[in-house]
Amino acid sequence: MEEKRLKIRELHIMSPKSTICIAGGMNLPKINWNSSTIDENSNPFSTKQLLIDTTFDTGSE
């Protein structure tokens, strides 16, 4: 997941005005996108946190 996050950030830096669409069945239902939090009992916590961090790093919505 870390490698994917770095590639997404690299794309964003190279083309900051471009739209990056992340799609697929990530099966991360414990992310609360309204509050940008993760259920504490959720596994794998680090994967979910990386996705949230990537979303904010690239200015995504």
Secondary structure, DSSP 8 states (H G I E B T S, - for coil): -HHHHHHHHHHHHH-TTS-----S----TTEETTTTEE-TT-SSHHHHHHHHHHHHHTT--
